[in-house]
Every structure is written in structure tokens, then in C-alpha cells.
Amino acid sequence: MLHVRPSNSRGYANHGWLQSFHSFSFASYYDPEHMSYSVLRVINDDKIAPGTGFGMHGHQDMEIITYMLAGELRHTDSMGHSAVIRAGDVQRMSAGTGIRHSEMNASSQTTAHLLQIWITPDTQGLAPAYEDKTIPLADKQNRWALIASSDARAGSLKVHQDLSLYATVLTAEAALPVEVNAGRCAYLHIASGTVVIDGQQLQSGDALKVDATVSLSILAVQDSEILWFDLPEMVE
């Protein structure tokens, strides 16, 4: 019902300019036990050195969310978009029929820290699309803020899949509930800090898979940032 994915069991790659932890199989990291979870295909915890980054490259038929934790990232793409996103910002690309983009650390002094999230879309061959937005701290402090959803409700980013992505920043000793309803599952990723969920302590980089109908409570041991993916039920 509850399965912990420890931070130190993730894949790791050090390219000098990039340090990346892989929650699921990615590039040269392959683990048949961790290929994906429901429609969640990739969570890469990336730190990009100042003045470096991912040069222009392509994607197809994937929903890609970038969740900024620290620093700033300069995005450019083949549709003509150019933007700098910073800590507190979130970006969504629908790669669809094909898109090329670059993601470069916009600072020459500070490291950019982000979560790169890939979601398998419910439809292939979509028209490529891009959007980004700032999520004010007040909107997610000690409360769940809806970041992305299939219907773009409450001003969230639109993803072409039956999921809802929430984020919160909990102050020490604050608590929030998590409801996993029938026909759904959940993936909780601890982006920073330390929390207790159902009596289990999880730290930065740890994750919890929930594949049953259940009510949980997250208690912050220290200031913590958490992402909650409300996902379609796992199919055997």
C-alpha cells in the first residue's frame, strides 16, 4: 500500500556541469523495478552549474514540467518562446509532434536546482505548446497549491493526462492531509526538508508511492517542500 523510494537508491549521474538524481530509469541509468509509476515517467533532480545547461535538443509525445527550486533557468524553443524561470516558477511543455528547446542556467554565479518531470500524455501527435507561471509562496505555504491538471482548473498549467499535481511548502510542525481516492494512486516526492508520513520519516529526495484508497497526514519535522501527484490507478 505504501512504498518508500529512498533518495539514496535513485540513479545518479555526474557530468561535471550537471549533477542529476533519477527517480526512474533514464539515460544510462536502468532499473527494471523503477521504470515509471502510473503515467509518471521521469523525475530528475537536477543541479546545473552556472553558465551551463542543456543545449538545443528535441522531444516528442511527452508532457514535460520543470519545477524550479533554486536559481534561474533560461528557456528557448523552436516555437519562438524565450523566458527565464526562477525559484517558485513552474514550466510546462507539451512536446507533441515535436519540439526543440534549450534550458540553460541564466546565472554566471549560482547553481540552478530544479525537478524535471515527464508525464506520458493521453494522446499522441498533439500540437506542441508552452506555458509558465509563478506560484507565490503564500499560495503554497502550509496548503496545497494546484500546479498542473488535465483541465487547467484554478489557473494551473494544463497537462494532457488525467492527473493533478500539487505542491506545498510546510513550516516546521505544520501538517497537511493527503486523500487517495478509489481508482487513484499517489506519488509524494520530498523536494527538501524532513517530514513524517504514516509514522515513516522521509527526507529530501525520498518519495512515497501510495497504491490504495487511504487518508494520510504529512507532518513537517523542519521546513519542507513536497510535491503530490494524484494519478490514475496502477494497472497490472
DODOSE-354020 format. One record per residue: residue number from 1; y, z, x of N, C-alpha, C in turn. Coordinates in steps of 0.02 Angstrom, whole numbers, always signed. Layout:
+-----+--------+--------+--------+--------+--------+--------+--------+--------+--------+
| pos |    n.y |    n.z |    n.x |   ca.y |   ca.z |   ca.x |    c.y |    c.z |    c.x |
+-----+--------+--------+--------+--------+--------+--------+--------+--------+--------+
| NUM |      Y |      Z |      X |      Y |      Z |      X |      Y |      Z |      X |
...
+-----+--------+--------+--------+--------+--------+--------+--------+--------+--------+
This chain:
+-----+--------+--------+--------+--------+--------+--------+--------+--------+--------+
| pos |    n.y |    n.z |    n.x |   ca.y |   ca.z |   ca.x |    c.y |    c.z |    c.x |
+-----+--------+--------+--------+--------+--------+--------+--------+--------+--------+
|   1 |    -60 |     +0 |    +41 |     +0 |     +0 |     +0 |    +63 |     +0 |    +43 |
|   2 |    +65 |    +46 |    +93 |   +121 |    +49 |   +139 |    +95 |    +37 |   +210 |
|   3 |   +124 |    -13 |   +243 |   +100 |    -32 |   +309 |   +159 |    -34 |   +357 |
|   4 |   +158 |     +8 |   +408 |   +212 |    +10 |   +457 |   +202 |    -44 |   +510 |
|   5 |   +254 |    -80 |   +526 |   +255 |   -129 |   +581 |   +299 |    -99 |   +636 |
|   6 |   +269 |    -67 |   +687 |   +310 |    -34 |   +738 |   +350 |    -83 |   +779 |
|   7 |   +409 |    -61 |   +798 |   +453 |   -103 |   +839 |   +419 |   -126 |   +902 |
|   8 |   +382 |    -80 |   +935 |   +353 |    -97 |  +1000 |   +292 |   -140 |   +996 |
|   9 |   +271 |   -159 |   +935 |   +215 |   -205 |   +928 |   +238 |   -277 |   +915 |
|  10 |   +304 |   -287 |   +910 |   +331 |   -354 |   +899 |   +325 |   -396 |   +962 |
|  11 |   +328 |   -462 |   +952 |   +332 |   -506 |  +1009 |   +399 |   -498 |  +1044 |
|  12 |   +401 |   -514 |  +1108 |   +463 |   -507 |  +1146 |   +471 |   -566 |  +1194 |
|  13 |   +531 |   -592 |  +1198 |   +547 |   -646 |  +1245 |   +613 |   -630 |  +1279 |
|  14 |   +614 |   -637 |  +1345 |   +675 |   -627 |  +1384 |   +690 |   -692 |  +1421 |
|  15 |   +741 |   -726 |  +1397 |   +761 |   -790 |  +1427 |   +822 |   -782 |  +1473 |
|  16 |   +839 |   -720 |  +1489 |   +899 |   -708 |  +1529 |   +960 |   -705 |  +1484 |
|  17 |   +981 |   -761 |  +1458 |  +1039 |   -763 |  +1413 |  +1022 |   -737 |  +1344 |
|  18 |   +956 |   -735 |  +1327 |   +934 |   -714 |  +1261 |   +876 |   -664 |  +1268 |
|  19 |   +883 |   -607 |  +1234 |   +827 |   -561 |  +1225 |   +810 |   -559 |  +1151 |
|  20 |   +747 |   -571 |  +1135 |   +728 |   -578 |  +1065 |   +662 |   -543 |  +1050 |
|  21 |   +663 |   -502 |   +997 |   +602 |   -472 |   +971 |   +582 |   -510 |   +908 |
|  22 |   +518 |   -528 |   +903 |   +493 |   -568 |   +847 |   +448 |   -526 |   +802 |
|  23 |   +469 |   -517 |   +740 |   +427 |   -480 |   +692 |   +366 |   -521 |   +671 |
|  24 |   +373 |   -588 |   +672 |   +319 |   -633 |   +653 |   +310 |   -685 |   +708 |
|  25 |   +252 |   -717 |   +708 |   +238 |   -768 |   +759 |   +294 |   -818 |   +763 |
|  26 |   +315 |   -832 |   +825 |   +373 |   -876 |   +835 |   +371 |   -902 |   +907 |
|  27 |   +382 |   -968 |   +915 |   +384 |   -999 |   +981 |   +320 |   -982 |  +1019 |
|  28 |   +325 |   -952 |  +1079 |   +266 |   -938 |  +1119 |   +229 |   -874 |  +1097 |
|  29 |   +259 |   -836 |  +1051 |   +226 |   -775 |  +1026 |   +183 |   -794 |   +966 |
|  30 |   +117 |   -782 |   +972 |    +71 |   -798 |   +918 |    +27 |   -737 |   +904 |
|  31 |    +29 |   -715 |   +842 |    -14 |   -660 |   +819 |    -38 |   -678 |   +749 |
|  32 |   -102 |   -695 |   +741 |   -127 |   -716 |   +676 |   -122 |   -662 |   +622 |
|  33 |   -113 |   -599 |   +643 |   -105 |   -544 |   +595 |    -33 |   -539 |   +570 |
|  34 |    +12 |   -573 |   +604 |    +83 |   -569 |   +585 |   +114 |   -639 |   +587 |
|  35 |    +93 |   -680 |   +539 |   +119 |   -748 |   +534 |   +179 |   -751 |   +487 |
|  36 |   +177 |   -711 |   +434 |   +230 |   -709 |   +384 |   +215 |   -651 |   +338 |
|  37 |   +260 |   -641 |   +290 |   +248 |   -591 |   +238 |   +279 |   -618 |   +173 |
|  38 |   +236 |   -633 |   +124 |   +259 |   -667 |    +64 |   +295 |   -731 |    +86 |
|  39 |   +358 |   -741 |    +65 |   +395 |   -801 |    +84 |   +439 |   -788 |   +145 |
|  40 |   +434 |   -729 |   +175 |   +473 |   -712 |   +234 |   +436 |   -737 |   +296 |
|  41 |   +465 |   -784 |   +331 |   +430 |   -817 |   +387 |   +452 |   -791 |   +456 |
|  42 |   +516 |   -775 |   +465 |   +541 |   -755 |   +531 |   +592 |   -699 |   +523 |
|  43 |   +586 |   -648 |   +564 |   +642 |   -602 |   +579 |   +644 |   -595 |   +655 |
|  44 |   +694 |   -626 |   +685 |   +705 |   -620 |   +757 |   +766 |   -575 |   +769 |
|  45 |   +755 |   -523 |   +808 |   +808 |   -476 |   +827 |   +836 |   -501 |   +894 |
|  46 |   +892 |   -537 |   +891 |   +918 |   -573 |   +949 |   +980 |   -540 |   +979 |
|  47 |   +981 |   -536 |  +1045 |  +1041 |   -517 |  +1082 |  +1059 |   -575 |  +1129 |
|  48 |  +1119 |   -602 |  +1120 |  +1141 |   -661 |  +1156 |  +1197 |   -642 |  +1205 |
|  49 |  +1187 |   -659 |  +1268 |  +1236 |   -640 |  +1320 |  +1303 |   -675 |  +1308 |
|  50 |  +1357 |   -645 |  +1333 |  +1424 |   -675 |  +1324 |  +1426 |   -747 |  +1349 |
|  51 |  +1460 |   -790 |  +1310 |  +1472 |   -859 |  +1330 |  +1411 |   -904 |  +1330 |
|  52 |  +1355 |   -881 |  +1300 |  +1294 |   -921 |  +1298 |  +1272 |   -928 |  +1226 |
|  53 |  +1215 |   -961 |  +1215 |  +1189 |   -966 |  +1147 |  +1142 |  -1024 |  +1138 |
|  54 |  +1128 |  -1038 |  +1075 |  +1082 |  -1092 |  +1056 |  +1123 |  -1157 |  +1050 |
|  55 |  +1108 |  -1205 |  +1093 |  +1142 |  -1270 |  +1088 |  +1119 |  -1307 |  +1026 |
|  56 |  +1148 |  -1365 |  +1016 |  +1133 |  -1405 |   +956 |  +1058 |  -1420 |   +951 |
|  57 |  +1029 |  -1403 |   +894 |   +958 |  -1414 |   +881 |   +947 |  -1421 |   +807 |
|  58 |   +888 |  -1443 |   +787 |   +877 |  -1460 |   +717 |   +828 |  -1415 |   +680 |
|  59 |   +835 |  -1414 |   +614 |   +789 |  -1379 |   +569 |   +779 |  -1422 |   +507 |
|  60 |   +724 |  -1409 |   +472 |   +710 |  -1445 |   +410 |   +670 |  -1400 |   +364 |
|  61 |   +686 |  -1403 |   +298 |   +648 |  -1367 |   +246 |   +638 |  -1293 |   +263 |
|  62 |   +694 |  -1259 |   +274 |   +692 |  -1187 |   +286 |   +760 |  -1157 |   +265 |
|  63 |   +756 |  -1097 |   +234 |   +817 |  -1059 |   +220 |   +827 |  -1011 |   +278 |
|  64 |   +886 |  -1015 |   +310 |   +899 |   -977 |   +371 |   +959 |   -931 |   +360 |
|  65 |   +948 |   -866 |   +367 |  +1001 |   -817 |   +358 |  +1015 |   -783 |   +426 |
|  66 |  +1078 |   -779 |   +444 |  +1098 |   -743 |   +504 |  +1137 |   -681 |   +482 |
|  67 |  +1112 |   -623 |   +502 |  +1143 |   -558 |   +484 |  +1171 |   -528 |   +547 |
|  68 |  +1237 |   -524 |   +552 |  +1269 |   -501 |   +614 |  +1271 |   -425 |   +617 |
|  69 |  +1250 |   -398 |   +674 |  +1250 |   -326 |   +687 |  +1306 |   -306 |   +734 |
|  70 |  +1321 |   -348 |   +783 |  +1375 |   -333 |   +831 |  +1398 |   -398 |   +863 |
|  71 |  +1460 |   -398 |   +886 |  +1486 |   -456 |   +920 |  +1506 |   -511 |   +873 |
|  72 |  +1509 |   -573 |   +899 |  +1531 |   -629 |   +860 |  +1494 |   -693 |   +881 |
|  73 |  +1484 |   -737 |   +834 |  +1444 |   -797 |   +844 |  +1482 |   -857 |   +817 |
|  74 |  +1485 |   -910 |   +858 |  +1519 |   -972 |   +836 |  +1467 |  -1022 |   +812 |
|  75 |  +1474 |  -1043 |   +749 |  +1428 |  -1091 |   +718 |  +1462 |  -1159 |   +712 |
|  76 |  +1425 |  -1211 |   +730 |  +1446 |  -1280 |   +714 |  +1384 |  -1317 |   +690 |
|  77 |  +1393 |  -1365 |   +645 |  +1335 |  -1402 |   +620 |  +1352 |  -1475 |   +606 |
|  78 |  +1299 |  -1513 |   +592 |  +1305 |  -1585 |   +581 |  +1338 |  -1603 |   +515 |
|  79 |  +1352 |  -1552 |   +472 |  +1388 |  -1565 |   +410 |  +1463 |  -1557 |   +420 |
|  80 |  +1484 |  -1536 |   +480 |  +1554 |  -1529 |   +494 |  +1581 |  -1458 |   +489 |
|  81 |  +1538 |  -1410 |   +475 |  +1560 |  -1340 |   +471 |  +1570 |  -1311 |   +540 |
|  82 |  +1621 |  -1270 |   +547 |  +1634 |  -1232 |   +607 |  +1662 |  -1164 |   +587 |
|  83 |  +1631 |  -1111 |   +610 |  +1652 |  -1044 |   +589 |  +1631 |   -993 |   +642 |
|  84 |  +1667 |   -938 |   +645 |  +1648 |   -881 |   +687 |  +1630 |   -824 |   +640 |
|  85 |  +1568 |   -799 |   +646 |  +1548 |   -742 |   +606 |  +1542 |   -681 |   +651 |
|  86 |  +1558 |   -623 |   +622 |  +1562 |   -561 |   +661 |  +1521 |   -507 |   +628 |
|  87 |  +1517 |   -449 |   +662 |  +1479 |   -393 |   +635 |  +1502 |   -379 |   +563 |
|  88 |  +1454 |   -375 |   +517 |  +1469 |   -366 |   +447 |  +1466 |   -430 |   +407 |
|  89 |  +1462 |   -487 |   +442 |  +1458 |   -552 |   +409 |  +1385 |   -574 |   +401 |
|  90 |  +1374 |   -618 |   +354 |  +1308 |   -647 |   +343 |  +1317 |   -722 |   +330 |
|  91 |  +1271 |   -761 |   +355 |  +1275 |   -834 |   +350 |  +1209 |   -861 |   +322 |
|  92 |  +1214 |   -915 |   +282 |  +1154 |   -947 |   +255 |  +1157 |  -1022 |   +266 |
|  93 |  +1103 |  -1050 |   +291 |  +1095 |  -1122 |   +295 |  +1032 |  -1142 |   +257 |
|  94 |  +1037 |  -1191 |   +214 |   +979 |  -1225 |   +186 |   +968 |  -1288 |   +227 |
|  95 |   +915 |  -1289 |   +267 |   +905 |  -1346 |   +312 |   +885 |  -1408 |   +273 |
|  96 |   +846 |  -1400 |   +220 |   +829 |  -1455 |   +176 |   +803 |  -1516 |   +213 |
|  97 |   +832 |  -1575 |   +199 |   +809 |  -1637 |   +227 |   +824 |  -1643 |   +302 |
|  98 |   +863 |  -1596 |   +328 |   +876 |  -1595 |   +400 |   +947 |  -1577 |   +416 |
|  99 |   +955 |  -1531 |   +463 |  +1021 |  -1510 |   +486 |  +1016 |  -1494 |   +560 |
| 100 |  +1070 |  -1509 |   +596 |  +1075 |  -1490 |   +666 |  +1133 |  -1441 |   +672 |
| 101 |  +1124 |  -1390 |   +714 |  +1177 |  -1340 |   +722 |  +1172 |  -1307 |   +790 |
| 102 |  +1226 |  -1273 |   +809 |  +1226 |  -1231 |   +868 |  +1253 |  -1162 |   +849 |
| 103 |  +1228 |  -1111 |   +884 |  +1251 |  -1042 |   +873 |  +1265 |  -1012 |   +942 |
| 104 |  +1329 |  -1005 |   +958 |  +1350 |   -983 |  +1025 |  +1388 |   -917 |  +1020 |
| 105 |  +1376 |   -873 |  +1069 |  +1415 |   -812 |  +1073 |  +1488 |   -831 |  +1084 |
| 106 |  +1531 |   -812 |  +1038 |  +1601 |   -831 |  +1041 |  +1642 |   -789 |  +1089 |
| 107 |  +1611 |   -737 |  +1117 |  +1646 |   -693 |  +1164 |  +1623 |   -706 |  +1235 |
| 108 |  +1669 |   -700 |  +1282 |  +1652 |   -705 |  +1353 |  +1638 |   -637 |  +1383 |
| 109 |  +1641 |   -584 |  +1342 |  +1635 |   -516 |  +1368 |  +1582 |   -474 |  +1335 |
| 110 |  +1570 |   -483 |  +1270 |  +1525 |   -439 |  +1233 |  +1462 |   -476 |  +1210 |
| 111 |  +1408 |   -439 |  +1205 |  +1344 |   -466 |  +1181 |  +1347 |   -475 |  +1105 |
| 112 |  +1318 |   -529 |  +1081 |  +1310 |   -540 |  +1009 |  +1241 |   -516 |   +988 |
| 113 |  +1238 |   -475 |   +937 |  +1175 |   -447 |   +913 |  +1166 |   -467 |   +840 |
| 114 |  +1111 |   -498 |   +824 |  +1101 |   -524 |   +757 |  +1027 |   -525 |   +738 |
| 115 |  +1015 |   -529 |   +673 |   +949 |   -542 |   +646 |   +947 |   -613 |   +621 |
| 116 |   +901 |   -653 |   +646 |   +891 |   -721 |   +622 |   +831 |   -719 |   +575 |
| 117 |   +842 |   -738 |   +513 |   +792 |   -731 |   +460 |   +776 |   -800 |   +432 |
| 118 |   +712 |   -817 |   +429 |   +691 |   -880 |   +399 |   +651 |   -866 |   +336 |
| 119 |   +665 |   -903 |   +284 |   +630 |   -896 |   +220 |   +604 |   -964 |   +199 |
| 120 |   +540 |   -967 |   +181 |   +511 |  -1029 |   +157 |   +541 |  -1046 |    +89 |
| 121 |   +571 |  -1105 |    +80 |   +603 |  -1122 |    +16 |   +551 |  -1139 |    -37 |
| 122 |   +572 |  -1134 |   -100 |   +527 |  -1151 |   -155 |   +525 |  -1226 |   -168 |
| 123 |   +570 |  -1264 |   -137 |   +574 |  -1337 |   -147 |   +589 |  -1370 |    -80 |
| 124 |   +553 |  -1423 |    -64 |   +567 |  -1460 |     -4 |   +613 |  -1518 |    -19 |
| 125 |   +645 |  -1544 |    +34 |   +687 |  -1602 |    +26 |   +754 |  -1589 |     -7 |
| 126 |   +778 |  -1527 |     -4 |   +843 |  -1510 |    -32 |   +900 |  -1539 |    +10 |
| 127 |   +958 |  -1546 |    -20 |  +1017 |  -1565 |    +18 |  +1037 |  -1507 |    +63 |
| 128 |  +1052 |  -1519 |   +126 |  +1074 |  -1465 |   +171 |  +1137 |  -1432 |   +144 |
| 129 |  +1144 |  -1366 |   +158 |  +1202 |  -1328 |   +135 |  +1216 |  -1271 |   +182 |
| 130 |  +1279 |  -1248 |   +181 |  +1300 |  -1193 |   +225 |  +1349 |  -1149 |   +187 |
| 131 |  +1346 |  -1083 |   +199 |  +1396 |  -1037 |   +174 |  +1394 |   -973 |   +216 |
| 132 |  +1449 |   -937 |   +217 |  +1450 |   -871 |   +249 |  +1498 |   -827 |   +211 |
| 133 |  +1491 |   -762 |   +220 |  +1536 |   -715 |   +187 |  +1536 |   -649 |   +226 |
| 134 |  +1589 |   -611 |   +216 |  +1595 |   -544 |   +244 |  +1573 |   -493 |   +192 |
| 135 |  +1531 |   -447 |   +213 |  +1509 |   -391 |   +170 |  +1546 |   -329 |   +195 |
| 136 |  +1599 |   -307 |   +160 |  +1636 |   -248 |   +182 |  +1591 |   -187 |   +188 |
| 137 |  +1604 |   -145 |   +237 |  +1564 |    -84 |   +246 |  +1562 |    -43 |   +183 |
| 138 |  +1618 |    -39 |   +147 |  +1620 |     +2 |    +86 |  +1570 |    -22 |    +34 |
| 139 |  +1554 |    -86 |    +35 |  +1508 |   -114 |    -15 |  +1436 |    -94 |     -2 |
| 140 |  +1420 |    -75 |    +60 |  +1350 |    -59 |    +76 |  +1341 |    +12 |   +105 |
| 141 |  +1395 |    +50 |   +109 |  +1387 |   +117 |   +136 |  +1358 |   +163 |    +83 |
| 142 |  +1298 |   +188 |    +98 |  +1261 |   +233 |    +54 |  +1247 |   +202 |    -15 |
| 143 |  +1242 |   +136 |    -16 |  +1224 |   +100 |    -77 |  +1194 |    +33 |    -56 |
| 144 |  +1154 |     +4 |   -101 |  +1126 |    -61 |    -87 |  +1176 |   -116 |   -105 |
| 145 |  +1189 |   -160 |    -59 |  +1231 |   -219 |    -71 |  +1185 |   -280 |    -74 |
| 146 |  +1192 |   -319 |   -126 |  +1153 |   -381 |   -131 |  +1183 |   -433 |    -85 |
| 147 |  +1143 |   -456 |    -38 |  +1166 |   -503 |    +14 |  +1149 |   -575 |     -4 |
| 148 |  +1088 |   -586 |    -29 |  +1065 |   -654 |    -46 |  +1017 |   -650 |   -104 |
| 149 |  +1017 |   -703 |   -145 |   +974 |   -704 |   -204 |   +964 |   -776 |   -227 |
| 150 |   +915 |   -787 |   -271 |   +900 |   -854 |   -294 |   +953 |   -882 |   -341 |
| 151 |   +991 |   -838 |   -373 |  +1042 |   -860 |   -421 |  +1113 |   -845 |   -399 |
| 152 |  +1121 |   -823 |   -336 |  +1188 |   -808 |   -309 |  +1226 |   -758 |   -351 |
| 153 |  +1191 |   -713 |   -385 |  +1225 |   -665 |   -428 |  +1265 |   -615 |   -387 |
| 154 |  +1315 |   -587 |   -420 |  +1358 |   -536 |   -390 |  +1390 |   -561 |   -325 |
| 155 |  +1402 |   -626 |   -320 |  +1435 |   -653 |   -261 |  +1391 |   -658 |   -200 |
| 156 |  +1325 |   -651 |   -207 |  +1280 |   -655 |   -150 |  +1270 |   -727 |   -128 |
| 157 |  +1245 |   -735 |    -67 |  +1227 |   -801 |    -42 |  +1168 |   -828 |    -82 |
| 158 |  +1166 |   -894 |    -92 |  +1112 |   -924 |   -130 |  +1056 |   -946 |    -83 |
| 159 |   +995 |   -925 |    -99 |   +936 |   -949 |    -63 |   +889 |   -982 |   -114 |
| 160 |   +856 |  -1034 |    -92 |   +811 |  -1071 |   -137 |   +741 |  -1040 |   -133 |
| 161 |   +736 |   -980 |   -161 |   +673 |   -944 |   -163 |   +681 |   -883 |   -208 |
| 162 |   +626 |   -860 |   -237 |   +627 |   -803 |   -283 |   +628 |   -738 |   -245 |
| 163 |   +685 |   -721 |   -217 |   +691 |   -659 |   -180 |   +762 |   -631 |   -188 |
| 164 |   +768 |   -567 |   -172 |   +833 |   -535 |   -167 |   +834 |   -496 |   -101 |
| 165 |   +888 |   -505 |    -64 |   +897 |   -469 |     -1 |   +955 |   -421 |     -8 |
| 166 |   +940 |   -357 |     +5 |   +991 |   -304 |     +1 |  +1000 |   -274 |    +70 |
| 167 |  +1059 |   -244 |    +81 |  +1072 |   -208 |   +144 |  +1111 |   -145 |   +128 |
| 168 |  +1101 |    -95 |   +170 |  +1139 |    -33 |   +164 |  +1152 |     -4 |   +233 |
| 169 |  +1207 |    +33 |   +239 |  +1222 |    +74 |   +297 |  +1224 |   +146 |   +273 |
| 170 |  +1173 |   +184 |   +292 |  +1168 |   +254 |   +270 |  +1197 |   +300 |   +322 |
| 171 |  +1237 |   +348 |   +299 |  +1259 |   +401 |   +344 |  +1205 |   +454 |   +348 |
| 172 |  +1206 |   +494 |   +400 |  +1155 |   +545 |   +411 |  +1147 |   +589 |   +349 |
| 173 |  +1085 |   +598 |   +328 |  +1064 |   +640 |   +272 |  +1074 |   +608 |   +204 |
| 174 |  +1101 |   +547 |   +202 |  +1106 |   +511 |   +139 |  +1039 |   +480 |   +121 |
| 175 |  +1028 |   +468 |    +56 |   +964 |   +441 |    +33 |   +976 |   +387 |    -20 |
| 176 |   +930 |   +339 |    -23 |   +932 |   +287 |    -73 |   +862 |   +272 |    -98 |
| 177 |   +854 |   +254 |   -161 |   +788 |   +236 |   -187 |   +772 |   +162 |   -174 |
| 178 |   +708 |   +147 |   -173 |   +682 |    +79 |   -171 |   +629 |    +73 |   -225 |
| 179 |   +639 |    +26 |   -272 |   +591 |    +15 |   -326 |   +555 |    -51 |   -314 |
| 180 |   +489 |    -48 |   -310 |   +448 |   -108 |   -303 |   +412 |   -118 |   -370 |
| 181 |   +431 |   -169 |   -406 |   +405 |   -179 |   -474 |   +341 |   -219 |   -473 |
| 182 |   +307 |   -220 |   -531 |   +245 |   -258 |   -538 |   +257 |   -331 |   -523 |
| 183 |   +212 |   -362 |   -487 |   +218 |   -432 |   -469 |   +264 |   -444 |   -410 |
| 184 |   +286 |   -391 |   -378 |   +331 |   -398 |   -320 |   +303 |   -360 |   -260 |
| 185 |   +330 |   -374 |   -202 |   +316 |   -335 |   -143 |   +382 |   -327 |   -105 |
| 186 |   +382 |   -287 |    -53 |   +444 |   -273 |    -18 |   +432 |   -270 |    +57 |
| 187 |   +485 |   -287 |    +93 |   +485 |   -281 |   +166 |   +550 |   -246 |   +185 |
| 188 |   +544 |   -188 |   +217 |   +602 |   -148 |   +237 |   +608 |   -151 |   +313 |
| 189 |   +664 |   -176 |   +337 |   +675 |   -182 |   +409 |   +730 |   -134 |   +430 |
| 190 |   +715 |    -91 |   +478 |   +764 |    -43 |   +503 |   +803 |    -77 |   +559 |
| 191 |   +865 |    -97 |   +544 |   +906 |   -132 |   +594 |   +933 |    -85 |   +647 |
| 192 |   +948 |    -23 |   +627 |   +972 |    +27 |   +676 |   +961 |    +96 |   +646 |
| 193 |   +959 |   +146 |   +690 |   +954 |   +215 |   +668 |   +883 |   +239 |   +658 |
| 194 |   +877 |   +294 |   +621 |   +812 |   +325 |   +607 |   +811 |   +349 |   +535 |
| 195 |   +757 |   +334 |   +499 |   +751 |   +353 |   +429 |   +681 |   +381 |   +417 |
| 196 |   +674 |   +414 |   +360 |   +609 |   +437 |   +337 |   +596 |   +405 |   +269 |
| 197 |   +538 |   +371 |   +264 |   +517 |   +340 |   +202 |   +447 |   +364 |   +184 |
| 198 |   +440 |   +396 |   +127 |   +375 |   +420 |   +105 |   +342 |   +463 |   +159 |
| 199 |   +382 |   +505 |   +191 |   +357 |   +551 |   +242 |   +346 |   +521 |   +310 |
| 200 |   +358 |   +456 |   +317 |   +349 |   +422 |   +381 |   +417 |   +408 |   +414 |
| 201 |   +423 |   +426 |   +477 |   +485 |   +414 |   +513 |   +484 |   +344 |   +544 |
| 202 |   +536 |   +307 |   +531 |   +543 |   +240 |   +559 |   +609 |   +235 |   +597 |
| 203 |   +607 |   +199 |   +653 |   +665 |   +193 |   +696 |   +686 |   +120 |   +702 |
| 204 |   +741 |   +109 |   +736 |   +769 |    +42 |   +744 |   +715 |     -8 |   +766 |
| 205 |   +709 |    -63 |   +729 |   +660 |   -114 |   +744 |   +595 |   -107 |   +706 |
| 206 |   +581 |    -47 |   +680 |   +521 |    -37 |   +640 |   +529 |    -70 |   +572 |
| 207 |   +474 |    -84 |   +539 |   +476 |   -112 |   +471 |   +420 |    -81 |   +430 |
| 208 |   +429 |    -85 |   +364 |   +379 |    -59 |   +317 |   +363 |   -113 |   +266 |
| 209 |   +299 |   -131 |   +261 |   +276 |   -178 |   +211 |   +250 |   -139 |   +151 |
| 210 |   +270 |   -158 |    +92 |   +250 |   -123 |    +30 |   +220 |   -174 |    -18 |
| 211 |   +155 |   -167 |    -32 |   +121 |   -217 |    -73 |    +92 |   -187 |   -137 |
| 212 |   +129 |   -139 |   -166 |   +106 |   -108 |   -228 |   +167 |    -86 |   -268 |
| 213 |   +158 |    -77 |   -333 |   +211 |    -51 |   -376 |   +222 |    +22 |   -359 |
| 214 |   +283 |    +39 |   -337 |   +295 |   +107 |   -313 |   +370 |   +121 |   -312 |
| 215 |   +387 |   +185 |   -316 |   +456 |   +208 |   -307 |   +459 |   +246 |   -241 |
| 216 |   +504 |   +226 |   -198 |   +512 |   +258 |   -133 |   +583 |   +284 |   -125 |
| 217 |   +592 |   +330 |    -77 |   +658 |   +353 |    -60 |   +667 |   +347 |    +15 |
| 218 |   +725 |   +322 |    +36 |   +743 |   +316 |   +106 |   +793 |   +371 |   +123 |
| 219 |   +776 |   +414 |   +171 |   +820 |   +468 |   +193 |   +841 |   +453 |   +264 |
| 220 |   +906 |   +452 |   +277 |   +931 |   +438 |   +345 |   +931 |   +502 |   +386 |
| 221 |   +898 |   +500 |   +443 |   +899 |   +555 |   +491 |   +965 |   +552 |   +531 |
| 222 |   +987 |   +492 |   +544 |  +1051 |   +479 |   +577 |  +1081 |   +417 |   +544 |
| 223 |  +1142 |   +401 |   +562 |  +1173 |   +340 |   +534 |  +1126 |   +281 |   +546 |
| 224 |  +1111 |   +243 |   +493 |  +1059 |   +191 |   +496 |  +1079 |   +131 |   +454 |
| 225 |  +1056 |    +72 |   +475 |  +1066 |    +10 |   +437 |   +998 |    -19 |   +420 |
| 226 |   +988 |    -35 |   +356 |   +922 |    -56 |   +331 |   +930 |   -119 |   +289 |
| 227 |   +882 |   -166 |   +297 |   +877 |   -224 |   +253 |   +816 |   -217 |   +209 |
| 228 |   +823 |   -232 |   +145 |   +769 |   -229 |    +97 |   +759 |   -299 |    +66 |
| 229 |   +700 |   -328 |    +78 |   +682 |   -392 |    +49 |   +638 |   -379 |    -12 |
| 230 |   +662 |   -397 |    -71 |   +623 |   -394 |   -133 |   +591 |   -464 |   -141 |
| 231 |   +524 |   -468 |   -135 |   +490 |   -531 |   -126 |   +437 |   -543 |   -180 |
| 232 |   +417 |   -606 |   -188 |   +361 |   -620 |   -234 |   +297 |   -586 |   -210 |
| 233 |   +256 |   -567 |   -255 |   +192 |   -533 |   -240 |   +151 |   -575 |   -190 |
| 234 |   +119 |   -540 |   -143 |    +75 |   -573 |    -96 |    +16 |   -603 |   -132 |
| 235 |     -3 |   -665 |   -113 |    -61 |   -699 |   -142 |   -114 |   -704 |    -89 |
| 236 |   -174 |   -679 |   -104 |   -229 |   -681 |    -56 |   -252 |   -753 |    -45 |
+-----+--------+--------+--------+--------+--------+--------+--------+--------+--------+
